[in-house]
């Protein structure tokens, strides 16, 4: 049932085209009833004021065969509606029958109903001398001042009596049996229909072992991979293994391949029941990848799919997921509300992959840069939202597996699609993701002593810049003691009292210290980190860098430079907060200023990033400045179980 | 020009109906060209794959007369396009001529063009054996690897030469004069058209003196008014005074009256060029109030209106403004980008009034509660965003006047529409709004000494609860010294280095102290206040209450109780942070716990709020508990210029 008010909204206006994605051979049917009662709160509706020919033309244009049910006499209307429904049911069955017997051949005009009836139908005709039925006045409260206006009381009584309750209820006020008998039984009752309580129908996904898709990482920060492309291979097999159960779909606003999830198309196609041409790529009426250039439709389809007991995965350019902020809000509120309803069974989580993110919009630029969906998401109740920022492919696999198994959440995963350095092998990735945040020992050199500074990071590009900053600092100020902390699960930063994933204060203080400076490189707007951590002991020493709405079409490294998130800014921030390097640090700060100038000149002249930036791998600086004693090897030898940093240096060497 | 990819988006799908709001007698014309080149990044487009009859039917249904320009031979297509444009121009002129000569009579079918041409038209036919022209492959980079693939170089050369540059440029590479001559001159050039640089056309609004609409406030917290209704009277006269200049419109998603801006309809109507019935209320083709149930359309209309040099005002339910988050983002980014372009003239600010807000959703409930648009807005650059939370009608008037005069900002005003207590007379309101935040001396009793606690507030309901808490505390703990601070301009909280409205640290420390507890009652999600103030000296003593996503359909006071923002929670929070009341406060804390129980029982039994809550006015507790010495009067006598608190007590008495 679509009201003619809500039919004016954009998301609804485009969603009529969903019939080009519905395959009668395998999918259910939708019977849209556009209810033209003519008015919103205060205005007539747009569709109700179209001439009949235009209205019919519009819905024919949307691909439907409209049936008009119009009038105001209840008896006549009930009969007309019943006849129409009978005719339409037969027509839908014929469409399905044809497709199911002979295979899907071509898109048919699906029937729909345009129901035109008076607003406030069968309510009071007139109140206080003003037209009520058939006018916008019946939108909310037709009769007010019931305590003080006896005329209104009389109108109410007349109105109620007009339904002849004496013919509907017995003397005890109970519905008479012959009417009660008319209601459907059991699961056919609207409220008991299992599709309205999708958790009843939910089957666990058959998931392949995500560890089998691991990127080999023999040493951190040497191998390169496109993290979302690796995820695509996992999703391909998730799709494959659940084809038979027909309960997994992937949604995207025309970005499945742009987001590097191409592999999924090896086992299924994009769905379309519209005309398909020979030049089209991986499109057929049987596909389970749903692509349309409308984030609203993707979101709406996915919500419906989850609410009826299935599973899905929605990949989207990060900046444009804001398009569905309001729909996300309502879904999250629905989830929040359901937790306390005992008969409602949990449904699968709504999983977002946000990629093509703020830091790598190479040719798109400023309009495509907005990491603020996380701020919207974290406004909703902790019990229904989760945010993950896996820094590489193996952590992304681990997180995605977790999200696909979860229930009743909105999971937001932010991960890059560009080729990028890989940090953790699969064992380390699983441990790291399970904890949600942790010290990266192989990158730290404070073990057994006090750190001078904690360098923290969340997100793939901030992780890269932080590690490069650490490498740089340890090369140029070898006596510095640095602890590197990476955060995958953003909710660990909050106090446990605020979020179930929150780290205890004891653990937080142990990891972030209670008195050392923390330089935090964050993927999103920096204040989100302050907002999550302001109650933590060491908050006053926390210094966050992130996106501060500086952007243009430029090189990847320049993007971090103009937002003060680059390795040199992070190194500079650390030196500024360490009194013991006040004097010795001056030369390094001078070097950093030179680097910025060098960078600017190079990108303007050459049009790409400095070789020092493009070629950087873990250990680059400590290798390339052999005169400076490096403490890396010594430290890594303490922990034979972690990936070898020696190897990292070796690789950096052969690459330089 | 509408691409067939973007035509799939919801906002665009509904915006075709804008023709029902366009009056050819006074407005300009729009000639939409739907460009079907058939493909998006990777997929065919929905509209390009409709059968011709459906496509035509769709646009006839949208109210247009579609002209098809289809083909792939450039010569033929150029001629066809030119002929079509000639025909259409004549048709548009005829429509305008008719309406301008005889007055607007009825909606005509406006012409539009459906241009069907190959994607990558006149580009390479085939690259690496794959079809390029006429396929999705030509969406981005038709020829890559230019440095390493000589075959691609050859293709590029062939492609470029196919345009016969030797016939277009002379030997010096200059465009030949007969072609250069074809370009329009002066303002007729697309880039020099003043409508594309709307600031050139912008005229200041004629504004009435907002002080003339002042609500009389003889004593704070006694008079009742609906703040947005008062604003409506001001907007009515803004509309009136600029009718002749025809450069002011009001937009709303069917909520102008619901948001209590009814007075505007005394001087103009809602615009509609669709069918109008006798029962319709204040609707005609000449109206300047634009209402449609689509926040997207309101936003789009307003952006276009501002960008072409006019002024506007957009009122919206607070929770649903999230629908346009993404559009707001792009407009803000556009404003940011324009600041550095010297030839771009400033345009009028985009003014939002968010009302029907989170705290008063009496019969709507949880789905209508979301104050998070402020979090989205404050992510954008400080130089283009402003946020105001006027606590009453006079401050709202002062803020609205300021916003309507401003340029190149997005102004967000949050204000309630329900009857509520009024605090400041007009003189005090102007001073308060000009500073942006300030101590309310009449409510404070710490003058001449140190406060024990700072009670701060931003937003109308939080201000009410804070003042009631102060009244309650001063009644039950008369020796307590409280400073009341109200914040209208949220940006004053930020450091001056972050926002031009930011208070200097010296002033901030002076007002909020450097060491006293601050209880901050905030309209929105509480962490926004932390995010804005985390660098301030006294941040560690800041305790913020706000909306924490607890909501349902309940009484107004219960809404603040379930979010811990009510007067009793605020009082309790203060006592908890004041060691000197650790013992004496126990009885008050006991009383508070009793109040919560009393409240819960009362609303469940009676269905409305406690008389103590409904009847509360400033001084209620200090009056109703005469045995407790009150320090209110003594304090107020220090400041004869501020509104009399004696009067407030007097009124409360007569009301009790």
Contacts between the chains, C-beta under 8 A, distances in Angstrom:
chain1	res1	chain2	res2	distance
A	5	B	254	7.0
A	5	B	293	4.8
A	6	B	293	6.8
A	8	B	14	6.2
A	8	B	17	7.3
A	8	B	292	5.6
A	8	B	293	4.0
A	8	B	294	5.1
A	8	B	297	7.8
A	9	B	10	7.2
A	9	B	14	6.5
A	9	B	293	6.3
A	9	B	294	5.1
A	9	B	295	8.0
A	9	B	296	7.4
A	10	B	9	7.2
A	10	B	10	3.2
A	10	B	11	4.0
A	10	B	12	7.3
A	10	B	13	6.1
A	10	B	14	4.4
A	10	B	15	7.4
A	10	B	294	5.7
A	10	B	296	4.4
A	10	B	297	7.4
A	11	B	10	4.0
A	12	B	10	7.3
A	12	B	14	7.6
A	13	B	10	6.1
A	13	B	13	4.0
A	13	B	14	3.7
A	13	B	17	7.9
A	14	B	8	6.2
A	14	B	9	6.5
A	14	B	10	4.4
A	14	B	12	7.6
A	14	B	13	3.7
A	14	B	14	7.6
A	15	B	10	7.4
A	17	B	8	7.3
A	17	B	13	7.9
A	17	B	46	5.2
A	20	B	46	5.8
A	20	B	49	7.4
A	40	B	254	4.4
A	40	B	293	5.5
A	41	B	254	5.2
A	41	B	255	6.8
A	41	B	257	7.5
A	41	B	258	5.5
A	42	B	254	6.0
A	42	B	255	7.9
A	42	B	256	7.0
A	42	B	257	5.0
A	42	B	258	6.9
A	42	B	281	6.6
A	42	B	291	7.4
A	43	B	254	5.3
A	43	B	270	6.4
A	43	B	272	8.0
A	43	B	280	7.9
A	43	B	283	7.1
A	43	B	291	5.3
A	43	B	292	8.0
A	43	B	293	8.0
A	44	B	272	7.5
A	44	B	274	7.6
A	44	B	276	7.8
A	44	B	277	7.1
A	44	B	280	5.8
A	44	B	283	7.3
A	45	B	293	7.4
A	46	B	17	5.2
A	46	B	20	5.8
A	46	B	274	6.9
A	46	B	292	6.7
A	49	B	20	7.4
A	49	B	272	7.7
A	49	B	274	4.1
A	49	B	275	4.4
A	49	B	276	8.0
A	50	B	61	7.6
A	50	B	63	7.5
A	50	B	274	7.4
A	51	B	275	7.7
A	54	B	60	6.7
A	54	B	61	5.4
A	54	B	63	6.2
A	55	B	61	7.0
A	56	B	61	7.6
A	57	B	57	4.7
A	57	B	58	7.6
A	57	B	60	4.5
A	57	B	61	3.9
A	58	B	57	7.6
A	58	B	58	6.6
A	58	B	60	7.9
A	58	B	61	2.5
A	58	B	62	6.5
A	59	B	61	6.9
A	60	B	54	6.7
A	60	B	57	4.5
A	60	B	58	7.9
A	60	B	61	7.2
A	61	B	50	7.6
A	61	B	54	5.4
A	61	B	55	7.0
A	61	B	56	7.6
A	61	B	57	3.8
A	61	B	58	2.5
A	61	B	59	7.0
A	61	B	60	7.2
A	61	B	61	4.8
A	61	B	62	7.8
A	62	B	58	6.5
A	62	B	61	7.8
A	63	B	50	7.5
A	63	B	54	6.2
A	131	B	279	5.6
A	134	B	279	7.3
A	135	B	279	5.0
A	136	B	281	6.8
A	254	B	5	7.0
A	254	B	40	4.4
A	254	B	41	5.2
A	254	B	42	6.0
A	254	B	43	5.4
A	255	B	41	6.9
A	255	B	42	7.9
A	256	B	42	7.0
A	257	B	41	7.5
A	257	B	42	5.0
A	258	B	41	5.5
A	258	B	42	6.9
A	270	B	43	6.4
A	272	B	43	8.0
A	272	B	44	7.5
A	272	B	49	7.7
A	274	B	44	7.6
A	274	B	46	6.9
A	274	B	49	4.2
A	274	B	50	7.4
A	275	B	49	4.4
A	275	B	51	7.7
A	276	B	44	7.8
A	276	B	49	8.0
A	277	B	44	7.1
A	279	B	131	5.6
A	279	B	134	7.2
A	279	B	135	5.0
A	280	B	43	7.9
A	280	B	44	5.8
A	281	B	42	6.6
A	281	B	136	6.8
A	283	B	43	7.1
A	283	B	44	7.3
A	291	B	42	7.4
A	291	B	43	5.3
A	292	B	8	5.6
A	292	B	43	8.0
A	292	B	46	6.7
A	293	B	5	4.8
A	293	B	6	6.8
A	293	B	8	4.0
A	293	B	9	6.3
A	293	B	40	5.5
A	293	B	45	7.4
A	294	B	8	5.1
A	294	B	9	5.1
A	294	B	10	5.7
A	295	B	9	8.0
A	296	B	9	7.4
A	296	B	10	4.4
A	297	B	8	7.8
A	297	B	10	7.3
A	319	B	329	7.6
A	320	B	326	6.6
A	322	B	325	4.6
A	322	B	326	4.1
A	322	B	329	6.0
A	322	B	376	7.5
A	323	B	325	7.7
A	323	B	326	4.5
A	325	B	322	4.6
A	325	B	323	7.7
A	325	B	325	4.3
A	325	B	326	7.4
A	325	B	376	7.4
A	326	B	320	6.6
A	326	B	322	4.1
A	326	B	323	4.5
A	326	B	325	7.3
A	329	B	319	7.6
A	329	B	322	6.0
A	329	B	370	5.5
A	329	B	372	7.6
A	330	B	367	6.2
A	333	B	366	5.7
A	333	B	367	6.1
A	333	B	549	7.9
A	336	B	549	6.9
A	337	B	366	6.6
A	366	B	333	5.7
A	366	B	337	6.6
A	367	B	330	6.2
A	367	B	333	6.1
A	370	B	329	5.5
A	370	B	379	7.6
A	372	B	329	7.6
A	372	B	375	7.9
A	372	B	376	6.1
A	372	B	379	4.6
A	375	B	372	7.9
A	375	B	375	5.0
A	375	B	376	7.0
A	375	B	379	6.4
A	376	B	322	7.5
A	376	B	325	7.4
A	376	B	372	6.1
A	376	B	375	7.0
A	376	B	376	6.7
A	379	B	370	7.6
A	379	B	372	4.6
A	379	B	375	6.4
A	379	B	525	5.1
A	379	B	549	7.1
A	380	B	549	6.1
A	381	B	549	4.9
A	525	B	379	5.1
A	527	B	531	4.1
A	527	B	534	7.6
A	528	B	531	7.9
A	530	B	530	6.7
A	530	B	531	5.8
A	530	B	534	4.7
A	531	B	527	4.1
A	531	B	528	7.8
A	531	B	530	5.7
A	531	B	531	4.9
A	534	B	527	7.6
A	534	B	530	4.7
A	534	B	534	5.9
A	534	B	539	7.5
A	539	B	534	7.5
A	540	B	539	8.0
A	540	B	540	7.0
A	549	B	333	7.8
A	549	B	336	6.9
A	549	B	379	7.1
A	549	B	380	6.1
A	549	B	381	4.9
